Amino acid sequence: MAEGGQPCHHGPLRLLAGPRRVETGWWPDPAAPGAPVAARDYYIAQNPAAELLWVYRERATSAAPSAAGPRWFLHGLYA
């Protein structure tokens, strides 16, 4: 989903809105003690075909550092 660190899906994406930051770990989950922390920045993006997409970038945290840099994921498509 990324080329050279930039998000892409059928070509490079243009970020239209965001980030909307979502992070777990600030509330305890008794069913999953020690579960990894999720830290994501969500964006609305547009590809060269003018399709709207919901994408997110994983952020590194002190509990889950990333030496590879940010990773992009496609969360969904808008109809």
C-alpha positions in Angstrom: 0.0 0.0 0.0 3.0 2.3 0.0 5.7 3.2 -2.5 8.7 5.1 -1.1 6.8 5.8 2.1 3.8 7.4 0.3 0.4 5.8 0.3 -0.8 4.4 -3.0 -3.8 2.4 -4.4 -4.0 2.2 -8.2 -1.5 5.1 -8.1 -0.4 7.7 -5.6 -3.0 8.9 -3.1 -3.8 12.5 -2.3 -4.7 13.0 1.3 -7.9 15.1 1.6 -8.7 15.0 5.3 -7.0 13.9 8.5 -5.3 12.8 10.4 -7.8 11.5 12.9 -5.7 9.9 15.6 -6.8 6.7 17.3 -4.8 5.0 20.0 -5.5 2.1 22.4 -3.8 1.5 25.6 -5.4 4.2 27.7 -8.2 1.9 28.9 -7.5 -1.5 30.4 -8.9 -4.6 28.8 -9.2 -7.3 31.4 -9.8 -9.9 28.7 -6.4 -9.2 27.0 -3.8 -8.1 29.6 -0.5 -7.1 27.9 -2.2 -6.7 24.5 -0.1 -4.5 22.1 -0.9 -0.8 21.8 -2.4 0.3 18.5 -1.6 3.8 17.3 -3.1 4.9 14.0 -3.7 8.1 12.0 -6.7 7.8 9.7 -7.1 9.8 6.5 -9.6 10.2 3.7 -7.7 9.9 0.5 -8.3 10.0 -3.3 -6.6 8.0 -5.9 -5.9 9.0 -9.6 -9.3 7.4 -10.6 -11.1 9.9 -8.2 -12.1 7.0 -5.9 -12.3 7.9 -2.2 -10.6 5.7 0.3 -10.2 5.4 4.1 -6.6 4.7 4.9 -4.5 4.7 8.0 -0.9 4.9 8.9 0.5 2.9 11.8 2.5 5.0 14.2 5.4 3.8 16.3 4.9 3.8 20.0 7.3 3.3 22.9 5.6 -0.1 23.3 5.9 -1.0 19.6 8.8 0.9 18.0 9.2 0.7 14.2 12.6 1.0 12.6 11.0 0.6 9.1 9.1 3.9 9.3 5.3 4.3 9.0 3.3 1.6 7.3 0.1 2.4 5.4 -3.1 0.3 5.2 -6.3 0.5 3.3 -9.2 0.4 5.8 -12.1 0.8 3.3 -13.6 2.3 0.2 -16.3 4.9 -0.1 -19.2 4.0 -2.4 
